[in-house]
Amino acid sequence: EANACTIGMEHAGFGRSVRQWEVDHYNIIGNSAYRAAWILHRYNLGPPKVSLTYPGSGNANVWPHSAGGASWGQHDCPGEAFPWSLWLRYCNTAYKSNWNW
């Protein structure tokens, strides 16, 4: 059964900078974004809408683990340097193209 409003994916905090994520760990960003797009499409959760704040605010359907605060373990992943704009661009591209679904 799908969660009716969001998905959850874990990212290790490899990148210490946006550049390091983009250059050394681009495959993690792409794979994550494509998988999220598939899940959003498959379970009719709509196109990706990211919120970096507390879940339940606005109409977002993707949040970082850090947005959950203490109830989600007070984690800071995927880290401050995670390139959300690049991830969202990849996710939107995959979602809109339907990847032949």
Helices and strands as residue ranges (DSSP letters): H 18-24, H 26-42, G 65-72, H 84-97, G 98-100
